[in-house]
């Protein structure tokens, strides 16, 4: 008999990957307040009684709590909504998981660090700068201090979901290129580590199968910068001859991206590596696969010049 997983907040880029990675071997119930797939049902996990009833009725073996507001500017401007969604709902999840005596998965972020170090391992002490980071860190703290059994995974610069669900850096760049932009303004003062949602979900699956509870940094291998990621994407698309880069500081975008962000969000998967469980691939390999698997059709329609390159 298949084990059961309840996945809350599964409507985004991460939920898409978890559904695809886990659906064959597990019985899933995937919920979100935005029902944008036929495998999703409605639940607002901020409503504690509804959340508790829906999970209890399904009676899962695991509870995965994925959803959060990840738009840093929204979080700065809507603090109560942010803490309700990113922090107190996590307390709801801990209560439910403990009551059912099942393990809980919580997704944390590289953004909880202050960026004063070049690299952060699993044991470095977070120091969140803005309300998004603080809300996520307080969620992480609550899980660590109160859940009976848990896995917390800290993700980096997320990439996944394709044109419909990716609201992050890769999709924003591709949309600029599709519009015809050939001079890209990219910040030169932000370092981090991309995290491919599919690889992330596969590594989470391995941790749960091994029952290695605890806190893990979980990002692609290879450290990088916004500029390097942009260059690699343009290279994958075969547009290196056409595109020029203009390096700017974060101040260039300060009107749009005014929330505080750490200079470095580079994570090292130290614990995974020590346990010999780090199956994350290099970010360049993951990025190419992401484009091949999620963007080929979109690019063929919107950026025909990439057709031959993508299919190589």
C-alpha positions as a printed NumPy array, in Angstrom:
array([[  0.   ,   0.   ,   0.   ],
       [  1.307,   3.426,  -0.958],
       [  2.231,   5.886,   1.768],
       [  0.284,   9.132,   1.73 ],
       [  1.574,  12.704,   1.602],
       [ -0.495,  15.823,   2.16 ],
       [  1.128,  18.735,   0.297],
       [ -0.107,  22.169,   1.374],
       [  0.6  ,  25.196,  -0.801],
       [  1.295,  23.071,  -3.884],
       [  0.116,  25.513,  -6.564],
       [  3.475,  27.122,  -7.319],
       [  6.748,  26.164,  -8.973],
       [  7.848,  23.942,  -6.086],
       [  4.505,  22.154,  -5.821],
       [  4.649,  21.311,  -9.525],
       [  8.012,  19.59 ,  -9.02 ],
       [  6.924,  17.742,  -5.867],
       [  3.806,  16.468,  -7.596],
       [  5.813,  15.131, -10.553],
       [  8.549,  13.544,  -8.389],
       [  6.32 ,  11.921,  -5.747],
       [  3.098,  11.019,  -7.601],
       [  4.158,   7.565,  -8.834],
       [  5.251,   6.109,  -5.506],
       [  2.951,   7.936,  -3.085],
       [ -0.723,   8.773,  -2.767],
       [ -0.874,  12.565,  -2.774],
       [ -3.382,  15.185,  -1.732],
       [ -2.216,  18.531,  -3.088],
       [ -3.939,  21.736,  -2.007],
       [ -3.611,  25.476,  -2.55 ],
       [ -5.752,  28.599,  -2.362],
       [ -5.051,  28.994,  -6.095],
       [ -6.455,  25.867,  -7.769],
       [ -4.558,  26.077, -11.072],
       [ -4.123,  22.336, -11.835],
       [ -6.581,  19.447, -12.031],
       [ -4.609,  17.622,  -9.322],
       [ -5.118,  20.475,  -6.834],
       [ -7.98 ,  21.041,  -4.427],
       [ -8.771,  24.211,  -2.498],
       [ -7.337,  24.935,   0.929],
       [ -6.166,  28.132,   2.586],
       [ -3.691,  26.81 ,   5.158],
       [ -3.92 ,  30.064,   7.102],
       [ -7.372,  28.894,   8.25 ],
       [ -6.275,  26.603,  11.067],
       [ -9.482,  24.593,  11.607],
       [ -9.929,  23.94 ,   7.889],
       [ -6.266,  22.973,   7.52 ],
       [ -6.48 ,  20.598,  10.483],
       [ -9.697,  18.968,   9.244],
       [ -8.472,  18.527,   5.664],
       [ -5.191,  16.919,   6.725],
       [ -6.788,  14.79 ,   9.442],
       [ -9.461,  13.494,   7.043],
       [ -6.763,  12.451,   4.548],
       [ -4.736,  10.845,   7.38 ],
       [ -1.337,  11.092,   5.66 ],
       [  2.016,   9.576,   6.604],
       [  3.758,  12.908,   5.943],
       [  2.781,  16.575,   5.855],
       [  4.649,  18.798,   3.393],
       [  4.109,  22.518,   3.998],
       [  5.372,  24.272,   0.863],
       [  3.47 ,  27.507,   0.389],
       [  4.674,  30.998,   1.271],
       [  4.711,  34.541,  -0.018],
       [  8.087,  34.896,  -1.719],
       [  7.723,  38.353,  -3.279],
       [ 10.003,  40.392,  -1.023],
       [  8.438,  43.727,  -1.932],
       [  4.935,  42.442,  -1.216],
       [  6.158,  41.179,   2.146],
       [  7.628,  44.559,   3.091],
       [  4.369,  46.319,   2.238],
       [  1.983,  43.705,   3.697],
       [  3.57 ,  42.608,   6.934],
       [  0.53 ,  41.159,   8.703],
       [ -0.419,  39.066,   5.673],
       [  3.206,  37.96 ,   5.384],
       [  3.493,  36.711,   8.969],
       [  0.052,  35.102,   8.806],
       [  1.053,  33.209,   5.648],
       [  4.751,  32.526,   6.223],
       [  4.896,  32.096,  10.004],
       [  1.661,  31.394,  11.888],
       [  0.495,  28.953,   9.19 ],
       [  3.713,  27.029,   9.815],
       [  2.761,  26.852,  13.487],
       [ -0.563,  25.374,  12.295],
       [  1.364,  22.742,  10.318],
       [  3.562,  21.836,  13.303],
       [  0.51 ,  21.406,  15.532],
       [ -1.239,  19.167,  12.967],
       [  1.853,  17.041,  12.274],
       [  2.511,  16.57 ,  15.999],
       [ -1.109,  15.67 ,  16.69 ],
       [ -1.038,  13.043,  13.922],
       [  2.487,  11.987,  14.966],
       [  3.813,  12.356,  11.405],
       [  6.962,  14.043,  10.058],
       [  6.74 ,  17.577,   8.654],
       [  8.587,  19.148,   5.722],
       [  9.199,  22.896,   5.838],
       [ 10.908,  24.953,   3.132],
       [ 13.264,  27.667,   4.335],
       [ 15.473,  29.987,   2.322],
       [ 19.021,  31.226,   1.82 ],
       [ 17.541,  34.705,   2.264],
       [ 17.532,  34.365,   6.065],
       [ 21.238,  35.237,   6.227],
       [ 22.605,  38.789,   6.3  ],
       [ 25.128,  38.291,   3.473],
       [ 28.185,  39.305,   5.487],
       [ 29.866,  35.946,   4.862],
       [ 30.726,  34.671,   1.402],
       [ 29.325,  31.178,   2.071],
       [ 26.884,  29.726,   4.592],
       [ 26.758,  26.127,   5.779],
       [ 23.923,  24.438,   7.707],
       [ 25.212,  25.615,  11.086],
       [ 25.729,  29.3  ,  10.366],
       [ 23.496,  31.566,  12.417],
       [ 20.813,  33.372,  10.392],
       [ 20.295,  37.112,  10.683],
       [ 17.32 ,  38.089,   8.476],
       [ 17.296,  41.562,   6.925],
       [ 13.699,  42.1  ,   5.757],
       [ 10.201,  40.919,   6.629],
       [ 10.177,  38.087,   4.077],
       [ 13.4  ,  36.695,   5.527],
       [ 12.278,  37.258,   9.113],
       [  8.897,  35.578,   8.533],
       [ 10.582,  32.544,   6.966],
       [ 13.221,  32.324,   9.688],
       [ 10.597,  32.474,  12.434],
       [  8.797,  29.617,  10.672],
       [ 12.057,  27.663,  10.559],
       [ 12.684,  28.361,  14.252],
       [  9.203,  27.198,  15.225],
       [  9.609,  23.906,  13.36 ],
       [ 13.046,  23.279,  14.862],
       [ 11.892,  24.019,  18.39 ],
       [  8.449,  22.367,  18.36 ],
       [  8.024,  19.665,  15.697],
       [  8.552,  16.08 ,  16.865],
       [ 10.036,  14.936,  13.548],
       [ 10.85 ,  17.269,  10.695],
       [ 12.986,  17.998,   7.684],
       [ 13.743,  21.649,   6.957],
       [ 15.354,  22.39 ,   3.603],
       [ 16.837,  25.777,   2.786],
       [ 16.561,  26.592,  -0.9  ],
       [ 18.508,  29.17 ,  -2.891],
       [ 17.546,  31.074,  -6.05 ],
       [ 14.644,  28.939,  -7.173],
       [ 14.136,  27.963, -10.801],
       [ 11.283,  25.722, -11.926],
       [  7.698,  25.538, -13.108],
       [  8.24 ,  26.982, -16.571],
       [  6.607,  30.051, -18.184],
       [  3.333,  29.786, -16.225],
       [  4.694,  29.307, -12.717],
       [  8.238,  30.672, -12.597],
       [  8.067,  34.16 , -11.085],
       [ 11.795,  34.349, -10.483],
       [ 14.995,  35.485, -12.203],
       [ 15.135,  33.002, -15.109],
       [ 11.598,  33.632, -16.296],
       [ 12.027,  37.399, -15.949],
       [ 15.135,  37.273, -18.16 ],
       [ 13.468,  35.05 , -20.755],
       [ 10.479,  37.404, -20.92 ],
       [ 12.839,  40.337, -21.549],
       [ 14.541,  38.412, -24.355],
       [ 11.201,  37.407, -25.881],
       [ 10.166,  41.083, -25.922],
       [ 13.28 ,  41.816, -27.986],
       [ 15.53 ,  43.243, -25.293],
       [ 19.159,  42.66 , -26.237],
       [ 20.842,  44.793, -23.595],
       [ 20.331,  43.19 , -20.202],
       [ 20.901,  45.164, -17.018],
       [ 22.133,  42.682, -14.418],
       [ 23.292,  43.452, -10.905],
       [ 26.961,  42.818, -10.11 ],
       [ 26.623,  42.789,  -6.318],
       [ 24.453,  39.736,  -5.584],
       [ 25.847,  36.208,  -5.18 ],
       [ 23.898,  33.022,  -4.547],
       [ 23.131,  29.476,  -5.602],
       [ 20.389,  28.445,  -8.05 ],
       [ 18.088,  25.614,  -6.977],
       [ 16.25 ,  23.539,  -9.59 ],
       [ 12.881,  22.542,  -8.132],
       [ 12.961,  19.018,  -9.613],
       [ 16.42 ,  18.218,  -8.201],
       [ 15.312,  19.747,  -4.897],
       [ 12.232,  17.482,  -4.732],
       [ 14.321,  14.403,  -5.575],
       [ 16.787,  15.164,  -2.785],
       [ 13.93 ,  15.751,  -0.319],
       [ 12.509,  12.359,  -1.332],
       [ 15.839,  10.72 ,  -0.544],
       [ 15.973,  12.368,   2.898],
       [ 12.485,  11.158,   3.787],
       [ 13.236,   7.642,   2.571],
       [ 16.338,   7.567,   4.782],
       [ 14.444,   9.234,   7.66 ],
       [ 17.342,  11.611,   8.262],
       [ 15.393,  14.229,  10.182],
       [ 16.826,  17.697,  10.69 ],
       [ 17.843,  20.874,   8.928],
       [ 19.594,  20.866,   5.543],
       [ 20.926,  23.404,   3.077],
       [ 19.634,  22.154,  -0.266],
       [ 20.847,  23.991,  -3.371],
       [ 22.49 ,  23.131,  -6.681],
       [ 26.234,  22.62 ,  -6.603],
       [ 28.464,  25.44 ,  -7.799],
       [ 28.452,  28.978,  -6.454],
       [ 27.61 ,  31.855,  -8.748],
       [ 26.283,  35.39 ,  -9.247],
       [ 23.3  ,  36.976, -10.971],
       [ 25.585,  38.018, -13.84 ],
       [ 26.949,  34.492, -14.374],
       [ 23.463,  32.974, -14.354],
       [ 22.272,  35.514, -16.934],
       [ 25.302,  34.828, -19.16 ],
       [ 24.791,  31.055, -18.959],
       [ 21.11 ,  31.396, -19.85 ],
       [ 21.921,  33.556, -22.88 ],
       [ 24.567,  31.01 , -23.884],
       [ 22.075,  28.106, -23.609],
       [ 19.629,  30.034, -25.793],
       [ 22.318,  30.645, -28.398],
       [ 22.013,  34.428, -28.119],
       [ 25.536,  35.253, -26.94 ],
       [ 26.331,  37.105, -30.178],
       [ 23.226,  39.275, -29.914],
       [ 22.996,  40.091, -26.219],
       [ 25.156,  42.562, -24.327],
       [ 25.265,  42.93 , -20.556],
       [ 25.312,  46.138, -18.651],
       [ 26.519,  45.643, -15.092],
       [ 24.685,  47.756, -12.544],
       [ 24.509,  47.874,  -8.76 ],
       [ 21.314,  46.931,  -6.923],
       [ 20.603,  50.658,  -6.568],
       [ 19.715,  50.696, -10.277],
       [ 16.571,  48.677,  -9.469],
       [ 15.896,  50.221,  -6.056],
       [ 12.498,  51.627,  -7.023],
       [ 11.255,  48.19 ,  -8.119],
       [ 13.23 ,  45.968,  -5.738],
       [ 13.35 ,  48.049,  -2.575],
       [ 13.235,  45.225,  -0.015],
       [ 16.577,  44.512,   1.688],
       [ 18.49 ,  41.586,   0.189],
       [ 21.74 ,  40.026,   1.393],
       [ 24.838,  40.533,  -0.761],
       [ 25.6  ,  36.811,  -0.561],
       [ 23.053,  33.997,  -0.324],
       [ 25.551,  31.286,  -1.214],
       [ 24.733,  28.06 ,   0.596],
       [ 26.901,  24.965,   0.941],
       [ 25.178,  21.564,   1.307],
       [ 27.567,  20.578,   4.096],
       [ 25.294,  18.187,   6.01 ],
       [ 24.028,  16.467,   2.862],
       [ 27.604,  15.948,   1.71 ],
       [ 28.742,  14.622,   5.093],
       [ 25.845,  12.135,   5.086],
       [ 26.686,  11.206,   1.464],
       [ 23.188,  12.267,   0.391],
       [ 23.967,  15.258,  -1.821],
       [ 22.474,  14.323,  -5.204],
       [ 22.105,  17.952,  -6.319],
       [ 23.703,  18.645,  -9.693],
       [ 25.785,  21.597, -10.826],
       [ 23.569,  24.615, -11.442],
       [ 24.652,  24.901, -15.095],
       [ 23.56 ,  21.306, -15.824],
       [ 20.275,  21.887, -13.988],
       [ 19.63 ,  25.18 , -15.8  ],
       [ 20.089,  23.579, -19.213],
       [ 17.726,  20.742, -18.304],
       [ 15.21 ,  23.23 , -16.954],
       [ 15.203,  25.182, -20.223],
       [ 15.051,  21.991, -22.325],
       [ 12.201,  20.42 , -20.346],
       [ 10.084,  23.451, -19.499],
       [ 10.715,  26.135, -22.122],
       [ 11.332,  24.39 , -25.475],
       [  7.779,  24.829, -26.784],
       [  7.409,  28.343, -25.365],
       [ 10.697,  29.458, -26.916],
       [  9.859,  27.851, -30.265],
       [  6.703,  29.97 , -30.378],
       [  8.117,  33.182, -28.948],
       [ 11.817,  33.125, -29.771],
       [ 12.158,  31.048, -32.974],
       [ 15.915,  31.698, -33.26 ],
       [ 16.475,  29.348, -30.307],
       [ 14.728,  26.342, -31.876],
       [ 17.838,  24.531, -33.122],
       [ 19.863,  25.39 , -30.028],
       [ 17.335,  24.037, -27.511],
       [ 16.861,  20.742, -29.344],
       [ 20.596,  19.95 , -29.394]])
